[in-house]
Amino acid sequence: MSVRVGQAAQAPSYPDAAKDAVMNPQLRRNVKHATTVIRNKRARVVGEMPDWQQLRDAAQLIKEHTLRYLEEYLLQFEKACTLAGGTVHWARDADEANQIVADIVRSHGASEVIKVKTMTTDEIQLNPALEAAGISPIETDLADLIVQLGEDKPSHIVVPALHRNKAEIREIFLKKMKLNELGDTAEALTAAARTYLREKFLRVKLAISGANFVIAETGAVCVVESEGNGRMCVSLPEVLVSVVGIEKVIPTLRDLEVFLQLLPRSATGERMNPYNSLWTGVTPGDGPQEFHVVLLDNGRTQILADEASRETLDCIRCGACLNACPVYRQTGGHAYGSIYAGPIGAILTPQLQSMEHSQSLPYASSLCGACYEVCPVKINIPEILIHLRGKLVEGGQAPLSERAGMKAAAWALSDSRNLGIAQIFARIAQKPFEKDGVLRNLPGILAGWSSVRDLPAIPDESFREWWKKRERR
Amino acid sequence: MLISLFITCYNDTLFPDTGKAVVTVLERLGHTVEFRAEQTCCGQMHYNTGYQKEAVPMMQHFLKIFRSAETICIPSASCVAMIREYYPLLAERTGDRAVMKQVQDILPRIFEFSELLVKKLGLTDVGAYYPHAVTLHSSCHSLRSLQVGDGPARLLKSVRGLTVAELEQSDQCCGFGGTFSVKNPDVSAAMVADKSRCILNTGAEVCTALDNSCLMQIGGSLSRQRAGVRTLHLAEILASTESGDRG
């Protein structure tokens, strides 16, 4: 079984990629600006909800319950969706899912598809797979379109082009839409995108979407969005294929009440999404007349099997943790080497694919807890990061020098006499690096510290030595 | 009250003045401080870096040393967070019910230094005098794990001569994060650059906090910039008096 997450397998480690990101002033300005705007909006609309914490608790309970009975709910969904005229496919991994989608497109002899709101198809790299089969995918979500035309990668779960500013977007549109002139206001850019996309919506007969939720009880699929392009995609074409991670199922329509309050407020700081599309199978004479759902595993059942990190699957992809994360805010999403960036990406990516390709990700966090605080479904991300770090260390994947250092430290800290000896040793060892009470140009792993900061020199007397003297007096 | 001090390994080694200041404040308030010399470390660095197995004996050592202590004072919010949040999980890993019970028994007796003053002793004025402009960095563990609220700010406001300079974006991490600071030096430096900018904007002479770990990060960056602002643990500010009997 091959499991992959975007381009993660070939990506450089987070610290290496982050080095380039933090040295890019335009990127940092764009990311900081965008995340600050969304954070502030979120804080405002969350602040007006007296029952926000109860909603979070409810969402967590619904997700926990659903995951416990995932198989039953998925089968219930399949039955209901099929009854309503939909076709449900099961995909074990990326290759299977891509094959299923390509076969559906080919069966209609189509050479183009329009796409909307689907991170899951980025996860399985559907676009390159379609292109290889001679099919052109056209992204219709505005930000995804910017990313696609810019031959770029998404850098945020909700706002994939957040690393771009208006001037950069204008450049891309001018070049790729073959325009002679274009203003630089948001209105001008949106109008250009609208003209470009409207033609595709009216012409292309086959669409691919993701889903925010699928409902076991009724077999319905739900997509929420801000632009209306999603609504066009799921209603205008003749054929619709929705690619859905198996964790997106919720038991009943009623459960949407909780999530549709939490999701827009957490994601974009809106009280409600401008467009909430909900459809069930096929309705004669209205909307797509052929409807497929591809239920995707791609490593999710492996996560489900790990009790300590299972709640990773509770994620509703709101992106609040990215906007809150002081680490993400410095680098943006590309440094994570996966379409799932930020704190949720740091726990999701290493679990969705073989850990060896992304072992730096669980360490790409200062464990400040801001992600856990804003998470609408209360995923304890810091705890899962630590759990994944533990798995890496247990699996012998930590660097040798680190393991040796930790072993030495464990010896020193196991007993107060050892600690006393280590303190004396450290005081002597620091001498070559000490000047005016601070340490600079330290060797080994400590170079990471002293390359950018001073370290106070270890004083001549430890607290325990001072106390011993004091007691003697 | 007899108060047992858990100094923590890094304060013991790098910041002994903080420990001396805790002793000064508590004795000035009429309490007796004891220091159990066999103590070492809470195990946080090992635990957070993925060496949970190595952290178990450190937890067991801590439990052994402090089992009989009535009130335990720890001048480090992150070490308190380690004990409160992760000792129960670590104890569960051992599968030993006796250890799990020891952890549950000891938790109510553990206080971070400012918690001890404000929550346990009900004090905000500890008779300190410190005629400087000071800004308070709310460390992530004190803010989100311990949820100390406005306790530290109230302690500062009661210090005679002291001007509190409000810090913008005070809920933002300084970028220390333990081994994060050496594993991700560039991002860590970028984070502390933002923090430094906010601190310098306050015009304060001193930046204080409940954690010397954050202060080591912030201070190390300010020192490298020759910014002319120093860092000082809250205990050291509270230990200062008109007669200058600090430490």
Interface residues (C-beta under 8 A of the other chain):
Chain A: Y14 P15 A18 K19 V22 M23 R28 P326 V327 Q330 T331 S360 P362 Y363 A364 S365 S366 L367 C368 G369 A370 Y372 E373 E383 I386 L388 R389 G390 K391 L392 V393 E394 A398 E402 M406 K407 A409 A410 L413 S414 D415 S416 L419 Q423 A426 V438 I445 L446 G448 W449 S451 V452 R453 D454 L455 P456 I458 P459 E461 S462 F463 R464 W466 W467 K468
Chain B: I7 C9 N11 D12 T13 L14 F15 P16 D17 G19 K20 F35 A37 E38 Q39 T40 C41 G43 M45 H46 Y47 N48 T49 G50 Y51 Q52 K53 E54 P57 M58 H61 Y86 L89 C140 H141 R144 S145 D171 Q172 C173 G175 F176 G177 G178 T179 F180 S181 V182 K183 N184 P185 D186 V187 S188 A189 A190 M191 V192 D194 M216 Q217 G219 G220 S221 S223 R224
